[in-house]
């Protein structure tokens, strides 16, 4: 059962489980699972995603329930009017407790990996995020740092590669340099804020990651700072 945190006849906000694709996938992607779940409740509505989360990332996602709403939500995402914040656990610690990362990124679809590059060329896109350090701990002769991240652009694997390129891979993110295989990439979509396309009211929703490794390395109050 997928947890729905906000719902009306235009859209819904839910908590995507880690390991589930955010796009349609032979009946196992988020739109299909949500559609089946709503049909069971006799709410036979159209369900469409308006943004993505990587398969190994969990947390908040918005879905449209009407075709005329889908484009309006996608436009908010494209115009960077939808605020997206994440929690991440990285190996190491940023030099500053708050900061901004800006890079040029190239995503190689052949190997499904994103790289920081130095010059603009075909396929290269700008990437920007801001971060704030919430807490740090020592574990097995290394420092693990909990950071809250706000995306200003939405590039493939953006948070993962921007931290990894600075020597701070996300815990569990083997693709970008982590050696910890006890978890997937420690990244969680913890807050979404956007304008409701029908009511024009602000929808601002937050949720914490599950109380399990690696999130249980930190206090719940630290995660909600």
N, C-alpha and C positions, 0 to 999 in steps of 0.2 A: 504494500500500500504506500503510495507516494503522498507525503505530507503536503497539503495545500494550506498556505498561510494567509492568502488573500484571494477572494473569488467574487466576481459579479458576472453579469451577462455579457460583458465585453472582454474581460481578460482574467487571468489568474496568475498568481505568484506561488511557486512551489519550491520545495527543497529537493534538488537533484541528488540521488545517491551516487557515491563514487562507483565507477565501473559501468555506468549506463551512458550510452551515447545520447547527446543532446538532440540529434537529428534522427529522422526516420531510419529504421534499420530492421527490415524483415520482421516487423511486429514487436521488436524489442527496444526501440528508441523511445525517448521521452514523449513525443507527441502521440505515438501509438499506445503507450502504456497509460497515459493520461486519458486518452479518448476511451479506452476500454474501461477504465475506472469510473469515468463519468457516466458511461452508458449503463453500468451496473446500478448507478444511482438514478437511472431514468432521466439523465440529462444528456441527450444526444446532440452534442454541440461540435462544431468545427474546432479543431485545435491546431495551431501553427506556432512554431518557434519564431522568435524575432532576434535572437542572438545566440551565441554558442558558449559552451563550456567544454574543455577537453574531457575525454572519457574518464581519466583518472582524477578529475577535480569534481568536488561536490559543492553543494550550496544553492543559493537562490537563483532562480531563472524566471523570466516572464514569458507567458504564452498568450497568444491572441485566441479569443473564442468566436470572433466574427471576421469574415473576410475584409470588411471595410475598415476594421481596426488594425489589421496586420501591417498595412503600409504606413499608417501613422506612427506605430511603435517603431518600425524599422527606421523611419526617418529620424525619430528622436535619437536612436542609436547612432545613425550615420552622422548626425549633426552634433554628436557628443553632448546631448542634452540629458542623457540618462547617466546618473552617477553610479559608478560601480566600485565597490570597495572589497578588498580581500584580506584575509589573514594568511600569512605565510611563515614557515619556520625555515630559516636559512642556516647553513653552516658558516660560522664566522660572525663578524659583526661590522656593520657599516661604520665608517669613521665618524660620521655625524649622526646625531639622534633623529634628525629630520633632514630630508633632502629631496632632490629631483634627479631622476635619471633621464637623459635624452640620448637617443641613439638612432642610427640608420640600421634597419633590419632587412635581411633577405631570407625568405622562406624557400627552401629547396624541397619541392613536393616529391621528388624522387626518393628521398630518404626521410621525408617528413621531419625535417629539422630546420630550425631558424638560426641564422648567424648574424652577429654584429659586423657590419662592414664600414669602411671609411669614406667611400665615395658614392654619390648618387648615380644610379644606372637603372636599366630596365628591371622592374620587379622589386626594387628597393623602396621601402616606405619608412617614413619617420615614426618614431615611437617615443612616448613620454609617459612617465609615471611619477607620482610623489609617494614618499613613504614616511613612516614614523615608527621608531623603535618603541616597543611596549615592554619587553623584558628580555633578559639574557640568563642562561644557566650554563654550567660546565657539565659535560657528559663525556666520559671516555676520552679524556685528554683533548677535548675540543670545545669550542663555544657554540651553543645553539642560540639563535636570536629569533624572538617572535616579533614580526613587523606587521603593521597595518598598511596596506597599499591602496592607493587610489589610481585607477587607470584614467589617463587623459586621451589615450588612443586604444584601439582594440586590435592588436596584431597577434598572429598565431604564435602561441608559446611566449608571449611578450614578457610577462613577469619572470618566467622561468629563465629565459635567456639573458635578460638584462641583469639579474642578480648573478647568474652563473658567470657571465663575462667579466664580472668584477671579483671573481674568486669566492663567491658566496652561493653555491648551488643550493636549491631547495632540498631539504631532507627527503630522501626517498626518490629523488628525481634522477634515476640512473642515466637517462638519456643525456642529461646535462652535467654530469660529473659527481653525483652523490654516490656513496658506497654503501649506504644503508638500505638493505633490501627488506626491512621489516614493515615498510609502509609504501604507499604510492607517494607521488609528489605532495609535499605538505602545503597544499594550497586550498583555500576555502572561500567561496563567494559569500561574504558575510553581510553585505548591505546593498540594496538597490533603492534608488530614489528617482522618480520620474513624474511627469505630469500625466494624469489620466486623460486619454484622448477624448472622452465623452464629457466628463464633469469638470475638467480643467483643474481639479484638485490635486494636491501633491500626494503621491503614494510613496511612503518611506518605510521600508521594511528591513529588519535585521534578523539574523539568526546565527547562533554559535555552532561550531563543529561538534561532532559527537564526543562524548567523554571516553575516548579510547586513544591508543598510541597513534600518532605522536602528540596529539593535542593535550593529553593528560599530563604531559611533562610540565605544563604551565597551569597556574591557578585560573579558575573560571573568571575571577574578577579581572585578571590581566587580559584575558581574551576579549573582554567587553569594554576595555578602555577606549 
